[in-house]
């Protein structure tokens, strides 16, 4: 693709975003707690969405990391508070917006649920930013490196893809557990920039507006609210719709890992959850009795294969705990056949 064609494609996207008039069949479920003046937002093409739940101090650290971004890009932020009673995150973000730390909106989605929060933020972006071209995301327990935004926007301007992901490095509160960064539940899916088959996590992303317009609202399936996996399901549907994916290793974030996440019970539950999510998504792709049998057969094969795979993983990482991961995933898949799933997001403050 030549630079001229890239410029023309970017211009076309901008014109399409400005002329699009999103229509929704249901009333908005969120309320606006604070916002910048509409004329400050009318020409913004990039919006960073941050869901938050009872972590005002960590949310402030996230917002301050965004305020320190390099590259001179004009962007806005949507903070979506997903705790509808105390609203500590909304109060903190509103104060920081009033102080001029960022521009954008602070909204409250009182219906608890991971997917509900994302759906509210993305819908708000589509309806409050007439020039919107892309949405980006970061969680309220993460901080963006200074070059994060520039790396993603640069990739979006030049790469032949529609959805972009970046690396997330775990930072353990207990330094003695830093070796767990080699565990699959903490490790990024890719390590080299370039085209990838698919993304799996909404912890660090850029999504072109075209994707949201094509897939429609609700963007994330809210049946995944408390199990997680709504992002993987969304990316799976985006892939089926023909959209392309790209990894941007330089678009780096750091994620705070509290002590509880380095404990066996949490890691074990996350492995089971990952297995249950993968099986649930595959059953959606393979409906009917025949499809369910194929998914079950795959789960049994993975269970059998988990022994040699686990031995290899444990040997490579020198950790028996890490070596259990493949068996946990296979067991989680089989448990989901009987309706047993781990709702780790039911109490987000304990996640």
C-alpha atoms as a printed R data frame, in Angstrom:
    type eleno elety resid chain resno       x       y      z
1   ATOM     1    CA   UNK     A     1   0.000   0.000  0.000
2   ATOM     2    CA   UNK     A     2   1.496   3.394 -1.025
3   ATOM     3    CA   UNK     A     3   1.558   6.429  1.271
4   ATOM     4    CA   UNK     A     4  -0.958   8.171 -1.021
5   ATOM     5    CA   UNK     A     5  -3.376   5.272 -0.869
6   ATOM     6    CA   UNK     A     6  -2.948   5.115  2.920
7   ATOM     7    CA   UNK     A     7  -3.780   8.820  3.162
8   ATOM     8    CA   UNK     A     8  -6.806   8.414  0.901
9   ATOM     9    CA   UNK     A     9  -8.009   5.432  2.924
10  ATOM    10    CA   UNK     A    10  -7.633   7.409  6.165
11  ATOM    11    CA   UNK     A    11  -9.537  10.353  4.647
12  ATOM    12    CA   UNK     A    12 -12.306   8.048  3.465
13  ATOM    13    CA   UNK     A    13 -12.624   6.550  6.927
14  ATOM    14    CA   UNK     A    14 -12.846  10.017  8.459
15  ATOM    15    CA   UNK     A    15 -15.530  11.117  6.031
16  ATOM    16    CA   UNK     A    16 -17.473   7.905  6.636
17  ATOM    17    CA   UNK     A    17 -17.260   8.394 10.403
18  ATOM    18    CA   UNK     A    18 -18.470  11.982 10.151
19  ATOM    19    CA   UNK     A    19 -21.423  11.126  7.917
20  ATOM    20    CA   UNK     A    20 -22.535   8.034  9.853
21  ATOM    21    CA   UNK     A    21 -25.612   8.433 12.023
22  ATOM    22    CA   UNK     A    22 -25.696   5.566 14.499
23  ATOM    23    CA   UNK     A    23 -29.156   4.322 15.405
24  ATOM    24    CA   UNK     A    24 -29.969   2.257 18.457
25  ATOM    25    CA   UNK     A    25 -33.217   0.419 19.124
26  ATOM    26    CA   UNK     A    26 -33.019   0.624 22.917
27  ATOM    27    CA   UNK     A    27 -32.726   3.553 25.356
28  ATOM    28    CA   UNK     A    28 -29.338   4.351 26.821
29  ATOM    29    CA   UNK     A    29 -28.694   2.501 30.063
30  ATOM    30    CA   UNK     A    30 -26.011   4.896 31.264
31  ATOM    31    CA   UNK     A    31 -26.049   8.410 32.644
32  ATOM    32    CA   UNK     A    32 -23.504  11.168 32.179
33  ATOM    33    CA   UNK     A    33 -21.782  12.249 35.389
34  ATOM    34    CA   UNK     A    34 -19.403  14.811 33.854
35  ATOM    35    CA   UNK     A    35 -18.312  15.891 30.411
36  ATOM    36    CA   UNK     A    36 -16.234  18.345 28.461
37  ATOM    37    CA   UNK     A    37 -17.907  20.957 26.312
38  ATOM    38    CA   UNK     A    38 -19.274  19.442 23.069
39  ATOM    39    CA   UNK     A    39 -17.118  21.730 20.914
40  ATOM    40    CA   UNK     A    40 -14.003  20.240 22.552
41  ATOM    41    CA   UNK     A    41 -15.080  16.785 21.396
42  ATOM    42    CA   UNK     A    42 -16.527  17.458 17.966
43  ATOM    43    CA   UNK     A    43 -13.306  16.827 16.020
44  ATOM    44    CA   UNK     A    44 -11.842  14.021 18.133
45  ATOM    45    CA   UNK     A    45 -11.206  10.861 16.110
46  ATOM    46    CA   UNK     A    46  -9.668   8.644 18.834
47  ATOM    47    CA   UNK     A    47 -11.430   7.814 22.108
48  ATOM    48    CA   UNK     A    48  -9.906   5.773 24.949
49  ATOM    49    CA   UNK     A    49 -12.442   3.815 27.014
50  ATOM    50    CA   UNK     A    50 -11.792   2.848 30.654
51  ATOM    51    CA   UNK     A    51 -14.239   0.662 32.610
52  ATOM    52    CA   UNK     A    52 -13.851   0.981 36.378
53  ATOM    53    CA   UNK     A    53 -15.205  -0.636 39.533
54  ATOM    54    CA   UNK     A    54 -14.204   0.398 43.069
55  ATOM    55    CA   UNK     A    55 -10.592   1.245 42.222
56  ATOM    56    CA   UNK     A    56 -10.435   5.069 42.279
57  ATOM    57    CA   UNK     A    57  -6.723   5.250 43.149
58  ATOM    58    CA   UNK     A    58  -5.758   2.845 40.395
59  ATOM    59    CA   UNK     A    59  -8.097   4.627 37.988
60  ATOM    60    CA   UNK     A    60  -6.320   7.911 38.709
61  ATOM    61    CA   UNK     A    61  -2.972   6.261 37.957
62  ATOM    62    CA   UNK     A    62  -4.414   5.027 34.658
63  ATOM    63    CA   UNK     A    63  -5.673   8.490 33.739
64  ATOM    64    CA   UNK     A    64  -2.364  10.119 34.652
65  ATOM    65    CA   UNK     A    65  -0.547   7.634 32.422
66  ATOM    66    CA   UNK     A    66  -2.806   8.727 29.552
67  ATOM    67    CA   UNK     A    67  -2.078  12.373 30.312
68  ATOM    68    CA   UNK     A    68   1.614  11.581 29.815
69  ATOM    69    CA   UNK     A    69   1.252  10.195 26.294
70  ATOM    70    CA   UNK     A    70   3.746  11.337 23.663
71  ATOM    71    CA   UNK     A    71   3.161  12.013 19.984
72  ATOM    72    CA   UNK     A    72   0.868  15.019 20.163
73  ATOM    73    CA   UNK     A    73  -2.307  13.117 19.284
74  ATOM    74    CA   UNK     A    74  -5.675  14.687 20.009
75  ATOM    75    CA   UNK     A    75  -7.768  12.152 21.886
76  ATOM    76    CA   UNK     A    76 -10.532  11.960 24.464
77  ATOM    77    CA   UNK     A    77 -11.377   9.561 27.271
78  ATOM    78    CA   UNK     A    78 -14.592   7.893 28.364
79  ATOM    79    CA   UNK     A    79 -14.545   6.591 31.927
80  ATOM    80    CA   UNK     A    80 -17.438   4.231 32.583
81  ATOM    81    CA   UNK     A    81 -18.213   3.681 36.244
82  ATOM    82    CA   UNK     A    82 -19.783   0.246 36.755
83  ATOM    83    CA   UNK     A    83 -20.624   0.665 40.446
84  ATOM    84    CA   UNK     A    84 -23.942   2.441 40.733
85  ATOM    85    CA   UNK     A    85 -24.121   3.271 44.447
86  ATOM    86    CA   UNK     A    86 -20.944   4.782 45.890
87  ATOM    87    CA   UNK     A    87 -19.536   5.747 42.465
88  ATOM    88    CA   UNK     A    88 -16.071   6.481 43.831
89  ATOM    89    CA   UNK     A    89 -14.459   6.065 40.424
90  ATOM    90    CA   UNK     A    90 -16.884   8.474 38.776
91  ATOM    91    CA   UNK     A    91 -16.292  11.047 41.517
92  ATOM    92    CA   UNK     A    92 -12.506  10.806 41.163
93  ATOM    93    CA   UNK     A    93 -12.604  10.929 37.366
94  ATOM    94    CA   UNK     A    94 -15.035  13.864 37.371
95  ATOM    95    CA   UNK     A    95 -12.702  15.837 39.621
96  ATOM    96    CA   UNK     A    96  -9.728  15.082 37.381
97  ATOM    97    CA   UNK     A    97 -11.704  16.085 34.294
98  ATOM    98    CA   UNK     A    98 -12.668  19.364 35.975
99  ATOM    99    CA   UNK     A    99  -8.981  19.926 36.789
100 ATOM   100    CA   UNK     A   100  -8.113  19.522 33.111
101 ATOM   101    CA   UNK     A   101  -6.168  16.259 33.331
102 ATOM   102    CA   UNK     A   102  -8.146  14.890 30.368
103 ATOM   103    CA   UNK     A   103 -11.104  15.710 28.178
104 ATOM   104    CA   UNK     A   104 -14.062  13.490 27.444
105 ATOM   105    CA   UNK     A   105 -16.895  12.069 29.495
106 ATOM   106    CA   UNK     A   106 -17.480  10.268 32.765
107 ATOM   107    CA   UNK     A   107 -20.526   8.023 32.574
108 ATOM   108    CA   UNK     A   108 -22.207   5.616 34.974
109 ATOM   109    CA   UNK     A   109 -23.521   2.220 33.895
110 ATOM   110    CA   UNK     A   110 -25.295   1.116 37.102
111 ATOM   111    CA   UNK     A   111 -26.061  -2.387 35.815
112 ATOM   112    CA   UNK     A   112 -23.061  -4.364 36.991
113 ATOM   113    CA   UNK     A   113 -21.316  -6.420 34.343
114 ATOM   114    CA   UNK     A   114 -18.072  -6.312 32.389
115 ATOM   115    CA   UNK     A   115 -19.780  -6.444 29.001
116 ATOM   116    CA   UNK     A   116 -22.432  -3.904 30.017
117 ATOM   117    CA   UNK     A   117 -19.662  -1.461 30.881
118 ATOM   118    CA   UNK     A   118 -17.927  -1.901 27.519
119 ATOM   119    CA   UNK     A   119 -21.201  -1.645 25.621
120 ATOM   120    CA   UNK     A   120 -22.039   1.610 27.404
121 ATOM   121    CA   UNK     A   121 -18.601   3.125 26.715
122 ATOM   122    CA   UNK     A   122 -18.550   2.149 23.042
123 ATOM   123    CA   UNK     A   123 -22.127   3.348 22.493
124 ATOM   124    CA   UNK     A   124 -21.271   6.640 24.176
125 ATOM   125    CA   UNK     A   125 -18.256   7.043 21.884
126 ATOM   126    CA   UNK     A   126 -20.353   6.459 18.773
127 ATOM   127    CA   UNK     A   127 -23.056   8.914 19.800
128 ATOM   128    CA   UNK     A   128 -20.999  11.736 21.356
129 ATOM   129    CA   UNK     A   129 -18.062  11.934 18.957
130 ATOM   130    CA   UNK     A   130 -19.243  12.737 15.415
131 ATOM   131    CA   UNK     A   131 -15.718  12.453 13.973
132 ATOM   132    CA   UNK     A   132 -14.945   9.123 15.669
133 ATOM   133    CA   UNK     A   133 -12.671   6.806 13.683
134 ATOM   134    CA   UNK     A   134 -11.433   4.409 16.347
135 ATOM   135    CA   UNK     A   135 -11.831   3.416 19.960
136 ATOM   136    CA   UNK     A   136  -9.001   2.297 22.219
137 ATOM   137    CA   UNK     A   137  -9.058   0.616 25.594
138 ATOM   138    CA   UNK     A   138  -7.190   0.258 28.843
139 ATOM   139    CA   UNK     A   139  -8.348  -1.205 32.166
140 ATOM   140    CA   UNK     A   140  -8.412   0.643 35.477
141 ATOM   141    CA   UNK     A   141  -5.638  -1.535 36.899
142 ATOM   142    CA   UNK     A   142  -3.258  -0.711 34.070
143 ATOM   143    CA   UNK     A   143  -0.938   2.133 33.145
144 ATOM   144    CA   UNK     A   144   0.073   2.962 29.591
145 ATOM   145    CA   UNK     A   145   3.690   3.503 28.627
146 ATOM   146    CA   UNK     A   146   4.283   7.012 27.202
147 ATOM   147    CA   UNK     A   147   4.431   5.692 23.639
148 ATOM   148    CA   UNK     A   148   1.315   3.488 23.889
149 ATOM   149    CA   UNK     A   149  -1.149   5.735 22.089
150 ATOM   150    CA   UNK     A   150   1.306   6.782 19.384
151 ATOM   151    CA   UNK     A   151   2.222   3.161 18.637
152 ATOM   152    CA   UNK     A   152  -1.405   2.104 18.181
153 ATOM   153    CA   UNK     A   153  -2.472   5.135 16.150
154 ATOM   154    CA   UNK     A   154   0.607   4.861 13.918
155 ATOM   155    CA   UNK     A   155  -0.158   1.194 13.296
156 ATOM   156    CA   UNK     A   156  -3.801   1.999 12.544
157 ATOM   157    CA   UNK     A   157  -2.701   4.548  9.942
158 ATOM   158    CA   UNK     A   158  -0.358   2.197  8.135
159 ATOM   159    CA   UNK     A   159  -1.271  -1.461  8.733
160 ATOM   160    CA   UNK     A   160  -3.863  -3.330  6.635
161 ATOM   161    CA   UNK     A   161  -5.962  -4.375  9.608
162 ATOM   162    CA   UNK     A   162  -9.070  -3.384 11.555
163 ATOM   163    CA   UNK     A   163  -8.410  -4.499 15.128
164 ATOM   164    CA   UNK     A   164  -5.121  -3.974 16.984
165 ATOM   165    CA   UNK     A   165  -3.762  -5.319 20.255
166 ATOM   166    CA   UNK     A   166  -0.735  -4.540 22.385
167 ATOM   167    CA   UNK     A   167   1.406  -6.072 25.089
168 ATOM   168    CA   UNK     A   168   0.547  -6.065 28.792
169 ATOM   169    CA   UNK     A   169   3.294  -6.705 31.350
170 ATOM   170    CA   UNK     A   170   2.199  -7.929 34.795
171 ATOM   171    CA   UNK     A   171   3.629  -6.102 37.808
172 ATOM   172    CA   UNK     A   172   3.227  -8.271 40.902
173 ATOM   173    CA   UNK     A   173   2.636  -6.638 44.262
174 ATOM   174    CA   UNK     A   174   4.585  -9.535 45.738
175 ATOM   175    CA   UNK     A   175   7.977  -9.297 44.025
176 ATOM   176    CA   UNK     A   176   8.806 -12.855 44.983
177 ATOM   177    CA   UNK     A   177   6.055 -14.069 42.635
178 ATOM   178    CA   UNK     A   178   7.359 -12.258 39.549
179 ATOM   179    CA   UNK     A   179   8.286 -15.622 38.004
180 ATOM   180    CA   UNK     A   180   4.558 -16.127 37.413
181 ATOM   181    CA   UNK     A   181   4.817 -13.729 34.466
182 ATOM   182    CA   UNK     A   182   5.670 -16.842 32.426
183 ATOM   183    CA   UNK     A   183   2.235 -18.318 33.187
184 ATOM   184    CA   UNK     A   184  -0.229 -18.272 30.250
185 ATOM   185    CA   UNK     A   185  -2.871 -16.451 32.310
186 ATOM   186    CA   UNK     A   186  -0.493 -13.489 32.682
187 ATOM   187    CA   UNK     A   187   1.434 -13.642 29.406
188 ATOM   188    CA   UNK     A   188   0.430 -11.688 26.280
189 ATOM   189    CA   UNK     A   189  -0.702 -13.872 23.400
190 ATOM   190    CA   UNK     A   190   1.937 -12.531 20.982
191 ATOM   191    CA   UNK     A   191   5.396 -11.023 21.216
192 ATOM   192    CA   UNK     A   192   6.142  -9.641 17.739
193 ATOM   193    CA   UNK     A   193   4.436  -6.837 15.833
194 ATOM   194    CA   UNK     A   194   2.576  -7.794 12.691
195 ATOM   195    CA   UNK     A   195  -0.545  -9.594 11.447
196 ATOM   196    CA   UNK     A   196  -2.041 -12.170 13.824
197 ATOM   197    CA   UNK     A   197  -4.930 -14.641 13.436
198 ATOM   198    CA   UNK     A   198  -7.058 -13.055 16.170
199 ATOM   199    CA   UNK     A   199  -7.058 -11.086 19.406
200 ATOM   200    CA   UNK     A   200  -8.411 -12.496 22.663
201 ATOM   201    CA   UNK     A   201  -8.333  -9.724 25.259
202 ATOM   202    CA   UNK     A   202  -9.783  -6.249 25.619
203 ATOM   203    CA   UNK     A   203  -7.075  -5.189 28.068
204 ATOM   204    CA   UNK     A   204  -5.198  -3.269 25.351
205 ATOM   205    CA   UNK     A   205  -6.806  -2.584 21.990
206 ATOM   206    CA   UNK     A   206  -7.649  -0.270 19.118
207 ATOM   207    CA   UNK     A   207 -10.787  -1.016 17.070
208 ATOM   208    CA   UNK     A   208 -11.812   0.853 13.960
209 ATOM   209    CA   UNK     A   209 -15.310   2.294 13.992
210 ATOM   210    CA   UNK     A   210 -16.205   0.200 10.935
211 ATOM   211    CA   UNK     A   211 -16.046  -2.923 13.102
212 ATOM   212    CA   UNK     A   212 -18.596  -1.598 15.580
213 ATOM   213    CA   UNK     A   213 -20.879  -0.405 12.793
214 ATOM   214    CA   UNK     A   214 -20.760  -3.828 11.131
215 ATOM   215    CA   UNK     A   215 -21.215  -6.012 14.218
216 ATOM   216    CA   UNK     A   216 -23.895  -3.829 15.775
217 ATOM   217    CA   UNK     A   217 -25.215  -3.250 19.278
218 ATOM   218    CA   UNK     A   218 -24.899  -4.805 21.797
219 ATOM   219    CA   UNK     A   219 -21.284  -5.175 20.762
220 ATOM   220    CA   UNK     A   220 -20.385  -7.581 23.566
221 ATOM   221    CA   UNK     A   221 -22.731 -10.393 24.550
222 ATOM   222    CA   UNK     A   222 -23.829  -9.620 28.102
223 ATOM   223    CA   UNK     A   223 -24.251 -13.303 28.963
224 ATOM   224    CA   UNK     A   224 -20.451 -13.181 29.461
225 ATOM   225    CA   UNK     A   225 -20.719 -10.400 32.061
226 ATOM   226    CA   UNK     A   226 -19.466 -12.365 35.047
227 ATOM   227    CA   UNK     A   227 -17.516 -15.203 33.462
228 ATOM   228    CA   UNK     A   228 -15.436 -13.035 31.162
229 ATOM   229    CA   UNK     A   229 -14.940 -13.961 27.538
230 ATOM   230    CA   UNK     A   230 -17.212 -11.340 26.016
231 ATOM   231    CA   UNK     A   231 -14.159  -9.788 24.374
232 ATOM   232    CA   UNK     A   232 -13.002 -13.114 22.903
233 ATOM   233    CA   UNK     A   233 -16.514 -13.752 21.607
234 ATOM   234    CA   UNK     A   234 -16.554 -10.272 20.034
235 ATOM   235    CA   UNK     A   235 -13.190 -10.831 18.347
236 ATOM   236    CA   UNK     A   236 -14.348 -14.238 17.126
237 ATOM   237    CA   UNK     A   237 -17.390 -12.637 15.479
238 ATOM   238    CA   UNK     A   238 -15.204  -9.900 14.009
239 ATOM   239    CA   UNK     A   239 -12.969 -12.542 12.457
240 ATOM   240    CA   UNK     A   240 -15.995 -14.366 11.030
241 ATOM   241    CA   UNK     A   241 -17.127 -11.053  9.502
242 ATOM   242    CA   UNK     A   242 -13.828 -10.772  7.622
243 ATOM   243    CA   UNK     A   243 -12.013  -8.180  9.731
244 ATOM   244    CA   UNK     A   244  -8.234  -8.413 10.130
245 ATOM   245    CA   UNK     A   245  -6.042  -8.300 13.223
246 ATOM   246    CA   UNK     A   246  -2.643  -6.789 13.988
247 ATOM   247    CA   UNK     A   247  -0.318  -6.956 16.982
248 ATOM   248    CA   UNK     A   248   1.614  -3.865 18.120
249 ATOM   249    CA   UNK     A   249   4.255  -4.984 20.593
250 ATOM   250    CA   UNK     A   250   5.417  -1.398 21.190
251 ATOM   251    CA   UNK     A   251   1.937  -0.391 22.405
252 ATOM   252    CA   UNK     A   252   2.806  -1.432 25.930
253 ATOM   253    CA   UNK     A   253   0.890  -1.350 29.182
254 ATOM   254    CA   UNK     A   254   1.693  -2.464 32.737
255 ATOM   255    CA   UNK     A   255  -0.947  -4.248 34.795
256 ATOM   256    CA   UNK     A   256  -0.954  -4.275 38.589
257 ATOM   257    CA   UNK     A   257  -1.283  -7.789 40.010
258 ATOM   258    CA   UNK     A   258  -2.448  -7.757 43.644
259 ATOM   259    CA   UNK     A   259  -1.272 -10.506 45.963
260 ATOM   260    CA   UNK     A   260  -4.473 -12.557 45.549
261 ATOM   261    CA   UNK     A   261  -3.744 -13.018 41.842
262 ATOM   262    CA   UNK     A   262  -0.499 -14.782 42.635
263 ATOM   263    CA   UNK     A   263  -2.234 -17.356 44.836
264 ATOM   264    CA   UNK     A   264  -3.006 -20.857 43.609
265 ATOM   265    CA   UNK     A   265  -6.783 -20.596 44.053
266 ATOM   266    CA   UNK     A   266  -7.060 -17.537 41.795
267 ATOM   267    CA   UNK     A   267  -4.738 -18.952 39.130
268 ATOM   268    CA   UNK     A   268  -6.536 -22.307 39.185
269 ATOM   269    CA   UNK     A   269  -9.922 -20.601 38.843
270 ATOM   270    CA   UNK     A   270  -8.638 -18.511 35.938
271 ATOM   271    CA   UNK     A   271  -7.423 -21.633 34.113
272 ATOM   272    CA   UNK     A   272 -10.802 -23.324 34.568
273 ATOM   273    CA   UNK     A   273 -12.532 -20.140 33.415
274 ATOM   274    CA   UNK     A   274 -10.408 -19.893 30.281
275 ATOM   275    CA   UNK     A   275 -11.353 -23.448 29.373
276 ATOM   276    CA   UNK     A   276 -15.058 -22.852 29.981
277 ATOM   277    CA   UNK     A   277 -14.998 -19.709 27.833
278 ATOM   278    CA   UNK     A   278 -13.262 -21.417 24.911
279 ATOM   279    CA   UNK     A   279 -15.779 -24.276 24.942
280 ATOM   280    CA   UNK     A   280 -18.754 -21.911 25.225
281 ATOM   281    CA   UNK     A   281 -17.606 -19.898 22.200
282 ATOM   282    CA   UNK     A   282 -16.970 -23.058 20.181
283 ATOM   283    CA   UNK     A   283 -20.473 -24.338 20.988
284 ATOM   284    CA   UNK     A   284 -21.879 -21.080 19.637
285 ATOM   285    CA   UNK     A   285 -19.935 -21.628 16.430
286 ATOM   286    CA   UNK     A   286 -21.081 -25.263 16.218
287 ATOM   287    CA   UNK     A   287 -24.780 -25.325 17.177
288 ATOM   288    CA   UNK     A   288 -26.829 -28.487 17.383
289 ATOM   289    CA   UNK     A   289 -26.140 -31.961 18.789
290 ATOM   290    CA   UNK     A   290 -23.435 -32.721 16.225
291 ATOM   291    CA   UNK     A   291 -21.584 -29.547 16.996
292 ATOM   292    CA   UNK     A   292 -21.776 -30.129 20.711
293 ATOM   293    CA   UNK     A   293 -20.333 -33.608 20.268
294 ATOM   294    CA   UNK     A   294 -17.422 -32.162 18.295
295 ATOM   295    CA   UNK     A   295 -16.709 -29.653 21.042
296 ATOM   296    CA   UNK     A   296 -16.887 -32.396 23.670
297 ATOM   297    CA   UNK     A   297 -14.551 -34.577 21.625
298 ATOM   298    CA   UNK     A   298 -12.061 -31.737 21.362
299 ATOM   299    CA   UNK     A   299 -12.235 -31.238 25.136
300 ATOM   300    CA   UNK     A   300 -11.462 -34.908 25.727
301 ATOM   301    CA   UNK     A   301  -8.546 -34.765 23.291
302 ATOM   302    CA   UNK     A   302  -7.198 -31.694 25.071
303 ATOM   303    CA   UNK     A   303  -7.524 -33.460 28.405
304 ATOM   304    CA   UNK     A   304  -5.468 -36.389 27.140
305 ATOM   305    CA   UNK     A   305  -2.926 -34.050 25.558
306 ATOM   306    CA   UNK     A   306  -2.668 -31.943 28.717
307 ATOM   307    CA   UNK     A   307  -0.308 -34.465 30.301
308 ATOM   308    CA   UNK     A   308   2.547 -34.221 27.757
309 ATOM   309    CA   UNK     A   309   1.818 -30.542 27.121
310 ATOM   310    CA   UNK     A   310   1.845 -29.810 30.851
311 ATOM   311    CA   UNK     A   311   5.103 -31.664 31.354
312 ATOM   312    CA   UNK     A   312   6.678 -29.671 28.528
313 ATOM   313    CA   UNK     A   313   5.366 -26.357 29.854
314 ATOM   314    CA   UNK     A   314   6.386 -27.149 33.421
315 ATOM   315    CA   UNK     A   315   9.860 -28.199 32.323
316 ATOM   316    CA   UNK     A   316  10.342 -25.111 30.166
317 ATOM   317    CA   UNK     A   317   9.213 -22.735 32.944
318 ATOM   318    CA   UNK     A   318  10.628 -24.839 35.789
319 ATOM   319    CA   UNK     A   319   7.271 -24.638 37.549
320 ATOM   320    CA   UNK     A   320   4.829 -27.429 38.355
321 ATOM   321    CA   UNK     A   321   2.156 -24.811 39.024
322 ATOM   322    CA   UNK     A   322   2.489 -23.373 35.529
323 ATOM   323    CA   UNK     A   323   2.590 -26.891 34.097
324 ATOM   324    CA   UNK     A   324  -0.953 -27.510 35.407
325 ATOM   325    CA   UNK     A   325  -2.442 -24.903 33.073
326 ATOM   326    CA   UNK     A   326  -3.339 -27.143 30.123
327 ATOM   327    CA   UNK     A   327  -5.075 -29.645 32.437
328 ATOM   328    CA   UNK     A   328  -7.017 -26.809 34.093
329 ATOM   329    CA   UNK     A   329  -8.196 -25.520 30.719
330 ATOM   330    CA   UNK     A   330  -9.323 -28.995 29.611
331 ATOM   331    CA   UNK     A   331 -11.096 -29.585 32.925
332 ATOM   332    CA   UNK     A   332 -12.827 -26.212 32.670
333 ATOM   333    CA   UNK     A   333 -14.071 -27.119 29.193
334 ATOM   334    CA   UNK     A   334 -15.520 -30.403 30.457
335 ATOM   335    CA   UNK     A   335 -17.107 -28.786 33.516
336 ATOM   336    CA   UNK     A   336 -18.848 -26.273 31.244
337 ATOM   337    CA   UNK     A   337 -20.612 -29.168 29.487
338 ATOM   338    CA   UNK     A   338 -22.525 -29.610 32.753
339 ATOM   339    CA   UNK     A   339 -23.206 -25.915 33.213
340 ATOM   340    CA   UNK     A   340 -20.415 -25.333 35.732
341 ATOM   341    CA   UNK     A   341 -18.604 -22.035 35.111
342 ATOM   342    CA   UNK     A   342 -16.473 -19.795 37.284
343 ATOM   343    CA   UNK     A   343 -17.927 -16.292 37.547
344 ATOM   344    CA   UNK     A   344 -14.755 -14.484 38.560
345 ATOM   345    CA   UNK     A   345 -16.273 -11.111 37.673
346 ATOM   346    CA   UNK     A   346 -19.332 -11.550 39.899
347 ATOM   347    CA   UNK     A   347 -17.340  -9.671 42.572
348 ATOM   348    CA   UNK     A   348 -14.870  -7.565 40.575
349 ATOM   349    CA   UNK     A   349 -13.207  -6.144 43.664
350 ATOM   350    CA   UNK     A   350 -12.011  -9.678 44.463
351 ATOM   351    CA   UNK     A   351 -10.839 -10.459 40.946
